[in-house]
């Protein structure tokens, strides 16, 4: 009996170790196997291209391709569980300009005869005329006023005929409730003084935060990690040629000035050709890159493990010793 129990415990131990091994392998794959992305596009008379995000040696991949339509495809190994067209260019139709704008709207309006009477079985001259004043004279309501307006006039008249509230007394009470001009000026001055004091305190707090030596070290750490993260996320391969131009040559110059600081990054593999005399956009682009979860988590962890950064994130400065 004891031998059987030990054998069962041994099997359970093997199963538990296998499950833990699978979990550990999945975590290591998620951390150290990068997510790769690529994009290839050309912009000439017809724009076409393809973008793909893959993981685990293309075992899982999402592809988006466009040429007259945008098609998104999801593949898992050799299976294709999802494929859908999200956008498709509508064919251009020629406008002849001879179409009747009122075509198909004959049923929207009742037909009338030559003298203004409704033709057909829809009405006749013997039909009673129903208008805004019909039936109001019999009910004692003036024809010039709508029923809702008469009801509001009766309510207002009832309020004015109240013997306990005279118009002069009402005006005097409202005048007494209104603050005087001097009171309004005092209230405005008090509010401005409070806002100035609040802004002054915020400025002093910000100055103490920026000039503190420990905070300066934290800011330098954050800046280094952000730069490292941006370098990791940017594509490792960038090739192509782009020829661009706008109607206004100044816009072309502004775009060229905006991308010139990055000339040392793309100059060897990417060519920009500005056109100042015509509006044009054509060329081709090839991008390759990868994102590793371990690098992103390590970069963020270096920042969040800093005690002073957590204090600043909570809105508390470093305690003065």
C-alpha positions as CSV (number, residue, x, y, z in Angstrom):
1,X,0.0,0.0,0.0
2,X,2.8,2.4,0.9
3,X,4.6,1.6,-2.4
4,X,1.5,2.5,-4.4
5,X,1.1,5.8,-2.5
6,X,4.7,6.7,-3.2
7,X,4.3,5.8,-6.9
8,X,1.2,8.1,-7.1
9,X,3.1,11.0,-5.4
10,X,6.0,10.5,-7.8
11,X,3.6,10.8,-10.8
12,X,2.0,13.9,-9.3
13,X,5.4,15.5,-8.8
14,X,6.4,14.8,-12.4
15,X,3.1,16.4,-13.7
16,X,3.6,19.4,-11.4
17,X,7.2,19.9,-12.7
18,X,6.0,19.6,-16.3
19,X,3.3,22.2,-15.8
20,X,5.8,24.6,-14.1
21,X,8.3,24.0,-16.9
22,X,5.6,24.8,-19.5
23,X,4.7,28.0,-17.6
24,X,8.3,29.0,-17.3
25,X,9.0,28.3,-21.0
26,X,5.9,30.5,-21.9
27,X,7.1,33.3,-19.8
28,X,10.6,33.2,-21.2
29,X,9.2,33.1,-24.8
30,X,7.0,36.1,-24.1
31,X,9.9,38.0,-22.6
32,X,12.8,37.3,-24.9
33,X,11.2,36.3,-28.3
34,X,10.7,39.7,-30.0
35,X,7.6,40.9,-31.8
36,X,8.7,41.7,-35.3
37,X,7.1,44.3,-37.6
38,X,7.7,45.2,-41.2
39,X,6.0,47.5,-43.7
40,X,6.5,47.8,-47.5
41,X,4.7,50.4,-49.5
42,X,4.9,52.3,-52.8
43,X,3.2,55.5,-53.7
44,X,3.1,56.1,-57.4
45,X,0.0,56.3,-59.6
46,X,-1.5,53.5,-57.5
47,X,-0.8,53.2,-53.8
48,X,-0.1,49.6,-52.6
49,X,1.6,48.1,-49.6
50,X,1.6,45.5,-46.9
51,X,2.3,45.7,-43.1
52,X,2.8,42.6,-40.9
53,X,3.3,42.0,-37.2
54,X,4.6,38.5,-36.3
55,X,5.7,36.6,-33.2
56,X,7.4,33.3,-32.4
57,X,9.0,32.8,-35.9
58,X,5.8,33.8,-37.7
59,X,3.7,31.3,-35.9
60,X,1.3,34.2,-35.0
61,X,1.0,37.0,-37.5
62,X,-1.4,39.8,-38.4
63,X,-1.2,41.1,-42.0
64,X,-2.8,44.2,-43.5
65,X,-2.5,44.7,-47.2
66,X,-4.0,47.5,-49.3
67,X,-4.4,48.0,-53.1
68,X,-7.8,49.4,-54.0
69,X,-9.0,47.8,-50.7
70,X,-7.7,47.2,-47.2
71,X,-7.7,43.5,-46.1
72,X,-6.7,42.3,-42.6
73,X,-5.7,38.7,-42.1
74,X,-4.9,36.8,-38.8
75,X,-3.0,33.5,-39.1
76,X,-2.0,31.0,-36.3
77,X,0.5,28.5,-37.7
78,X,-1.3,27.3,-40.9
79,X,-4.8,28.2,-39.8
80,X,-6.5,31.4,-40.8
81,X,-9.2,32.3,-38.2
82,X,-9.9,35.8,-39.4
83,X,-9.9,37.7,-42.7
84,X,-12.0,40.7,-43.5
85,X,-12.1,43.7,-45.8
86,X,-12.2,46.8,-43.8
87,X,-12.2,49.4,-46.6
88,X,-12.7,49.3,-50.3
89,X,-12.5,52.2,-52.8
90,X,-15.8,53.0,-54.4
91,X,-15.8,53.1,-58.2
92,X,-16.0,56.6,-59.6
93,X,-19.3,57.3,-61.4
94,X,-19.7,59.8,-64.2
95,X,-22.1,62.7,-63.5
96,X,-24.0,63.4,-66.7
97,X,-25.8,66.5,-65.2
98,X,-29.1,65.7,-66.9
99,X,-30.8,63.8,-64.1
100,X,-34.0,65.2,-62.7
101,X,-33.4,66.2,-59.1
102,X,-37.1,65.7,-58.2
103,X,-37.3,62.2,-59.7
104,X,-38.9,59.7,-57.4
105,X,-40.5,62.3,-55.1
106,X,-44.0,62.4,-56.7
107,X,-45.6,60.7,-53.8
108,X,-44.1,63.2,-51.3
109,X,-46.5,66.0,-52.2
110,X,-50.3,65.8,-52.8
111,X,-51.5,66.6,-56.3
112,X,-53.3,69.8,-56.9
113,X,-55.5,70.9,-59.7
114,X,-55.1,74.0,-61.8
115,X,-57.0,76.2,-59.4
116,X,-55.3,75.0,-56.2
117,X,-57.9,72.3,-55.2
118,X,-56.7,68.8,-54.3
119,X,-57.4,66.5,-57.2
120,X,-58.7,63.0,-57.0
121,X,-60.4,61.4,-54.0
122,X,-58.0,63.0,-51.5
123,X,-60.2,66.1,-51.1
124,X,-62.9,68.4,-52.6
125,X,-64.3,71.9,-52.2
126,X,-66.9,70.6,-49.8
127,X,-64.4,69.4,-47.2
128,X,-64.2,71.5,-44.1
129,X,-61.3,73.8,-43.8
130,X,-59.1,73.1,-40.8
131,X,-56.9,76.0,-39.8
132,X,-55.2,77.5,-36.7
133,X,-58.4,79.5,-35.9
134,X,-60.9,76.8,-36.4
135,X,-62.9,76.0,-33.3
136,X,-61.3,78.8,-31.2
137,X,-64.2,81.3,-31.6
138,X,-66.7,78.7,-30.2
139,X,-64.4,78.1,-27.2
140,X,-64.0,81.8,-26.5
141,X,-60.3,81.9,-27.4
142,X,-59.1,84.8,-29.6
143,X,-58.2,83.7,-33.0
144,X,-55.0,85.7,-33.1
145,X,-53.4,83.6,-30.2
146,X,-52.4,80.0,-30.1
147,X,-53.9,77.9,-27.2
148,X,-50.5,77.5,-25.5
149,X,-49.9,81.3,-25.7
150,X,-53.3,81.9,-24.1
151,X,-52.6,79.5,-21.3
152,X,-49.3,81.3,-20.5
153,X,-51.0,84.7,-20.7
154,X,-53.6,83.5,-18.2
155,X,-50.8,82.3,-15.8
156,X,-48.9,85.6,-16.1
157,X,-52.1,87.6,-15.6
158,X,-52.9,85.6,-12.5
159,X,-49.5,86.4,-11.1
160,X,-49.8,90.1,-11.8
161,X,-53.3,90.3,-10.2
162,X,-52.1,89.0,-6.8
163,X,-53.0,91.6,-4.2
164,X,-50.1,90.7,-1.9
165,X,-47.3,91.4,-4.5
166,X,-47.1,94.8,-6.2
167,X,-44.8,95.5,-9.2
168,X,-43.0,98.3,-7.3
169,X,-42.3,96.1,-4.3
170,X,-40.9,93.4,-6.6
171,X,-38.5,95.8,-8.3
172,X,-37.3,97.1,-4.9
173,X,-36.6,93.7,-3.5
174,X,-34.6,92.7,-6.6
175,X,-32.6,95.9,-6.4
176,X,-31.8,95.2,-2.7
177,X,-30.6,91.6,-3.5
178,X,-28.2,92.7,-6.2
179,X,-24.7,93.5,-5.0
180,X,-23.5,97.0,-5.4
181,X,-20.6,97.9,-7.7
182,X,-18.2,98.3,-4.8
183,X,-19.0,94.8,-3.5
184,X,-18.4,93.3,-7.0
185,X,-15.0,95.1,-7.2
186,X,-14.1,93.8,-3.7
187,X,-15.0,90.2,-4.7
188,X,-13.0,90.5,-7.9
189,X,-9.9,91.8,-6.0
190,X,-10.2,89.0,-3.4
191,X,-10.4,86.3,-6.2
192,X,-7.4,87.8,-8.0
193,X,-5.4,87.9,-4.8
194,X,-6.2,84.2,-4.1
195,X,-5.2,83.2,-7.6
196,X,-1.9,85.1,-7.5
197,X,-1.1,83.5,-4.1
198,X,-1.9,80.0,-5.5
199,X,0.3,80.6,-8.6
200,X,3.1,81.9,-6.4
201,X,3.0,78.8,-4.2
202,X,3.0,76.5,-7.2
203,X,6.0,78.3,-8.7
204,X,8.0,78.0,-5.5
205,X,7.1,74.3,-5.2
206,X,8.2,73.7,-8.8
207,X,11.4,75.6,-8.3
208,X,12.3,73.5,-5.2
209,X,11.5,70.3,-7.1
210,X,13.7,71.2,-10.1
211,X,16.7,72.5,-8.1
212,X,16.9,69.6,-5.7
213,X,20.0,67.5,-6.4
214,X,18.3,64.2,-5.8
215,X,15.5,65.2,-8.2
216,X,18.1,66.1,-10.9
217,X,19.6,62.6,-10.7
218,X,16.1,61.2,-11.1
219,X,15.4,63.4,-14.1
220,X,18.6,62.3,-15.8
221,X,17.7,58.7,-15.1
222,X,14.3,59.1,-16.7
223,X,15.8,60.9,-19.7
224,X,18.3,58.1,-20.3
225,X,15.7,55.4,-20.1
226,X,13.3,57.2,-22.5
227,X,16.1,57.6,-25.1
228,X,17.0,53.9,-24.7
229,X,13.4,52.9,-25.1
230,X,12.9,55.1,-28.2
231,X,16.0,53.6,-29.8
232,X,14.7,50.1,-29.1
233,X,11.2,50.9,-30.6
234,X,12.5,52.6,-33.8
235,X,13.0,50.4,-36.9
236,X,16.4,48.8,-37.4
237,X,16.0,49.0,-41.2
238,X,14.7,52.0,-43.1
239,X,15.2,52.1,-46.9
240,X,13.5,53.9,-49.7
241,X,13.0,57.0,-51.7
242,X,10.4,59.7,-51.2
243,X,9.7,62.6,-53.5
244,X,7.4,65.2,-52.1
245,X,6.1,68.7,-52.7
246,X,3.2,71.0,-51.8
247,X,1.3,73.7,-53.6
248,X,3.0,76.3,-51.3
249,X,6.8,76.0,-51.4
250,X,7.0,77.2,-47.8
251,X,5.2,74.1,-46.6
252,X,7.8,72.0,-48.4
253,X,10.6,73.9,-46.7
254,X,9.0,73.5,-43.3
255,X,8.8,69.7,-43.7
256,X,12.4,69.6,-44.9
257,X,13.4,71.6,-41.9
258,X,11.5,69.4,-39.5
259,X,13.2,66.1,-40.7
260,X,16.7,67.6,-41.1
261,X,17.7,66.9,-37.5
262,X,17.3,63.2,-38.2
263,X,19.5,63.3,-41.3
264,X,22.3,61.4,-39.7
265,X,19.9,58.5,-39.0
266,X,18.3,58.0,-42.4
267,X,20.8,59.5,-44.8
268,X,22.6,56.3,-45.7
269,X,19.6,54.3,-46.7
270,X,16.7,56.7,-47.2
271,X,16.6,59.5,-49.8
272,X,14.3,62.6,-49.6
273,X,13.8,64.6,-52.8
274,X,11.9,67.9,-52.2
275,X,10.0,69.5,-55.0
276,X,9.3,73.3,-54.7
277,X,7.6,73.8,-58.0
278,X,4.9,71.1,-58.1
279,X,2.5,69.2,-55.8
280,X,3.7,65.6,-55.7
281,X,4.0,62.5,-53.4
282,X,5.6,59.4,-54.7
283,X,8.2,56.9,-53.7
284,X,8.7,53.6,-51.9
285,X,9.4,52.7,-48.2
286,X,10.7,49.5,-46.6
287,X,10.7,49.3,-42.8
288,X,11.9,46.4,-40.5
289,X,12.0,46.4,-36.7
290,X,11.4,44.3,-33.5
291,X,10.2,44.9,-30.0
292,X,11.4,42.7,-27.1
293,X,9.2,42.7,-24.0
294,X,12.1,42.1,-21.7
295,X,13.8,45.3,-22.8
296,X,10.7,47.4,-22.4
297,X,10.0,46.0,-18.9
298,X,13.7,46.4,-17.8
299,X,13.7,50.0,-19.0
300,X,10.5,50.8,-17.2
301,X,11.6,48.9,-14.1
302,X,14.8,50.9,-13.8
303,X,12.7,54.0,-13.5
304,X,10.0,52.7,-11.2
305,X,12.4,51.1,-8.8
306,X,13.8,54.5,-8.0
307,X,12.4,55.6,-4.7
308,X,12.6,59.3,-5.4
309,X,10.7,58.8,-8.7
310,X,7.9,57.1,-6.9
311,X,7.7,60.0,-4.4
312,X,7.5,62.5,-7.3
313,X,4.9,60.4,-9.0
314,X,2.7,60.5,-5.9
315,X,3.2,64.3,-5.8
316,X,5.5,64.3,-2.8
317,X,9.0,65.8,-2.9
318,X,12.0,64.4,-1.1
319,X,11.9,64.8,2.6
320,X,14.4,67.4,3.9
321,X,16.8,65.9,6.5
